[in-house]
Amino acid sequence: MSSQPLRLWVLCSLLACVGCHPEPPKQHPADAAARQWLALLDTHHYEETWSKGSEWLRLSVSKEGWARALGEVHAQSGDLKHRELYALRGTRLIKNLLEPGEFAIVQYSSEYEKLPGVETLVLRHEGDTWRVTGYRVEPKMPWD
């Protein structure tokens, strides 16, 4: 094989992987904790999501403020139809946010009544469990 076709083949192989996401781990305690927390969210138990959240979350926002914000977000998106794990990665530091610790960033590809979305949860390992420190949902882009 000459070097020209070989280079072209390598380039095409690399381009095919642009946007590829590694398969998320099948069983991770942060995913299980996130799903338990999301079950509360899906059933509109917003104040309980605050209570089950991390210490940092509870110190950062009032229970009432948290519940109000989640209610507004879910009023715009509608009820959940489907959710699938999209990505999960661990880190020791969340820049400009928290003191070092053991964190997991968990993302789900989610389908709501009114829009498809990507949910991102940041969980912190506290004691013997994972607790949600942050949550956001964003519209899914057509190329996702």
Protein Blocks (a to p, Z undefined) as FASTA:
>chain_A
ZZklmmmmmmmmmmmmgopacdddfbdfklmmmmmmmmmmmnopaklmmmmmcfklmmmp
cfklmmmmmmmmmmmnopafbdcdfbdcddfbdghkbccddddddddddddfkbccdddd
ddddehjaccdfbdcdddddfkZZ
